[in-house]
Amino acid sequence: MELLSPIVLSIEVAAAATSVSFILGLYIAKQVVKLRRMKAFVDGILTLPLVLPPTVVGFFLLLIFGRNGLLGNMLAAMQVSVVFTLTGAIIAATVVSFPLMYRSARGAFEQFDRELIYAGRTIGMSEARIFWRVIMPGCKPGIISGLVLTFARALGEFGATIMLAGNIPGKTQTMSLAIYSAVAGGNREKSYMWVVVIMLISFACMLLMNLFSARTRKTAAGGTVTI
Amino acid sequence: MTLSACIKKKLGKFTLDVKFETSGGILALLGASGSGKSMTLKCIAGIETPDEGRIELDGRVLFDSAKRINLPTRERKVGYLFQHYALFPNMTATENVMAAARGSRAERRRIAEEKLASMYLLDSKNKYPGQLSGGQQQRVALARMLVGEPATILLDEPLSALDSYLKWQLEMELVEIFRGFDKPVVYVTHNRNEVYRISDDVCVLEHGKSENVVPTQDMFLKPRTLAAALISGCKNFSRARKTGEHRVFAEDWNLELDVAAAVPEEVKHIGVRSHAIKAAHISRGLSQKEPLPGDAHANVFACRIDKIVREMFSVIAMISPEGADPGSKHAAIRIKMVNDKWDALGDPAVSFSIDIRIDPAEVLLLE
């Protein structure tokens, strides 16, 4: 069990981070597309965690969630601690992977044919119905690929995680941290094993995405307007 | 059953300023691309919001800037046929139509299938838009639009993306459907032939500004303005001023013309359609000019051939009156005749001189 704990932790962290990024990413992307002013600025802020070194992101997260941080104080009053906990690992992975989901969703929404939305309105469909029945199916390929990238990024997250959540075996040590510890401790066999495991999981992710996009391309080809 | 719109909208340098009213029948909004036709339809449908104005449909106010009324699209009961039909690609024909129907799922399915059956589409009911032909797509889009029982129908250049054969077929289908529709239909197009064939009334748009609504026949036979004459297909224009009860002086052509109709004081331009200009013969100088046949002595002028373009069955020649200033914008006159007639003239070449006759009854007097 102790041997498997980095895998379990990694998947827990990645799944939780992906879920949060998915919901937030879709929602925020939809709002940003509607923005008329400050679009570039807001977009820049939201994409920042992607381009900053993860250690810098981790540093900021420590500032925010640390004992003297803005949120850290409030959370401490509620008996919740983030630093050196699984929650911290999830937060770090979420912040770092969020821009991938957000950007993919935004791209998909922006490229979506607006006439279909207008058509939905003229025939009396509600905005919610248009979103779920028309926009989401049309944006599915972009959103799914964003989802897979987000998951892969969260799974491999290292820098921000080690800053905020530390590297505590059995508690916050995910696979990428386990590799670091194994290499640092001179344990070659263990590091090889984790490298192989991570590669397998990542490859499976990409394979899944390609399979899926090939399938949607096929249905999309049947769905394009051919006269 | 009346649709009235009076809207203004500024978009950068472009200003839309449209006013029209229609009750039943097909009203064509005719204008070149970029004249604001589609924008007008989008304002009526509530997809775009005008800066000011009022839109009313069957006594319901859809938009009124003064009273701050702006009904959302879905409550306007406006049927909109998009240029590329805007069918939902992830839904079958039936599901597309169901999306516009109301009631329980079973009820909506029944309504949708009934509508598809009435459009001869039952065989395609489970097909996706990408699997349908252009004609079937148009009919599915129409079915989807009609199932919501709209109070008016707006068509945004539904035929312009099609090749000519399919276009003809779909145009006839459209007309058949709208002849039986007793509510106002607004048809946007840049194609004057479509307007002539399809519409009852026409409203010309130029640079965002609408002219008065006129019966289609009048607009083609008796255009009143330069813009209307241009868009009705007239190719030859000259600035003009009145010189007599039935005489005008065409400034660009440097000619004085007889006109059958009484010339109004405010005439600013004249127009002559290409087919109304008859080329008589190659002139051999004025002294040797042979008399023209029939009554035609009026309005005969010597012109120089500037350019000859041969088409499959006819010849188009650009000519200019010999007295005209070649730098003038409208100096060139375009004439068109069938190959045989051109050859009978002796197949004149560029820089030859020919005599033309402009029929006094065919001169359009424009404001």
HADDOCK unambig.tbl for C-alpha pairs under 7 A between the chains (distance, minus, plus):
assign (segid A and resid 115 and name CA) (segid B and resid 86 and name CA) 6.00 0.50 0.50
assign (segid A and resid 116 and name CA) (segid B and resid 86 and name CA) 5.20 0.50 0.50
assign (segid A and resid 116 and name CA) (segid B and resid 87 and name CA) 6.97 0.50 0.50
assign (segid A and resid 116 and name CA) (segid B and resid 88 and name CA) 6.61 0.50 0.50
assign (segid A and resid 118 and name CA) (segid B and resid 47 and name CA) 6.62 0.50 0.50
assign (segid A and resid 119 and name CA) (segid B and resid 86 and name CA) 6.34 0.50 0.50
assign (segid A and resid 121 and name CA) (segid B and resid 73 and name CA) 5.72 0.50 0.50
assign (segid A and resid 121 and name CA) (segid B and resid 74 and name CA) 4.99 0.50 0.50
assign (segid A and resid 122 and name CA) (segid B and resid 73 and name CA) 5.65 0.50 0.50
assign (segid A and resid 122 and name CA) (segid B and resid 74 and name CA) 5.25 0.50 0.50
assign (segid A and resid 122 and name CA) (segid B and resid 78 and name CA) 6.30 0.50 0.50
assign (segid A and resid 122 and name CA) (segid B and resid 79 and name CA) 6.40 0.50 0.50
assign (segid A and resid 122 and name CA) (segid B and resid 80 and name CA) 6.58 0.50 0.50
assign (segid A and resid 123 and name CA) (segid B and resid 74 and name CA) 6.45 0.50 0.50
assign (segid A and resid 123 and name CA) (segid B and resid 100 and name CA) 5.01 0.50 0.50
assign (segid A and resid 123 and name CA) (segid B and resid 145 and name CA) 6.53 0.50 0.50
assign (segid A and resid 123 and name CA) (segid B and resid 148 and name CA) 6.48 0.50 0.50
assign (segid A and resid 124 and name CA) (segid B and resid 74 and name CA) 4.13 0.50 0.50
assign (segid A and resid 124 and name CA) (segid B and resid 75 and name CA) 6.78 0.50 0.50
assign (segid A and resid 124 and name CA) (segid B and resid 100 and name CA) 6.43 0.50 0.50
assign (segid A and resid 125 and name CA) (segid B and resid 74 and name CA) 6.69 0.50 0.50
assign (segid A and resid 125 and name CA) (segid B and resid 100 and name CA) 6.97 0.50 0.50
assign (segid A and resid 134 and name CA) (segid B and resid 88 and name CA) 6.75 0.50 0.50
assign (segid A and resid 137 and name CA) (segid B and resid 90 and name CA) 6.77 0.50 0.50
assign (segid A and resid 222 and name CA) (segid B and resid 130 and name CA) 5.02 0.50 0.50
assign (segid A and resid 222 and name CA) (segid B and resid 131 and name CA) 6.22 0.50 0.50
assign (segid A and resid 223 and name CA) (segid B and resid 89 and name CA) 4.77 0.50 0.50
assign (segid A and resid 223 and name CA) (segid B and resid 90 and name CA) 6.54 0.50 0.50
assign (segid A and resid 223 and name CA) (segid B and resid 128 and name CA) 6.13 0.50 0.50
assign (segid A and resid 223 and name CA) (segid B and resid 129 and name CA) 5.90 0.50 0.50
assign (segid A and resid 223 and name CA) (segid B and resid 130 and name CA) 4.14 0.50 0.50
assign (segid A and resid 224 and name CA) (segid B and resid 89 and name CA) 6.64 0.50 0.50
assign (segid A and resid 224 and name CA) (segid B and resid 130 and name CA) 4.78 0.50 0.50
assign (segid A and resid 225 and name CA) (segid B and resid 129 and name CA) 6.65 0.50 0.50
assign (segid A and resid 225 and name CA) (segid B and resid 130 and name CA) 4.84 0.50 0.50
assign (segid A and resid 226 and name CA) (segid B and resid 130 and name CA) 5.78 0.50 0.50
assign (segid A and resid 227 and name CA) (segid B and resid 133 and name CA) 5.58 0.50 0.50
assign (segid A and resid 227 and name CA) (segid B and resid 134 and name CA) 4.92 0.50 0.50
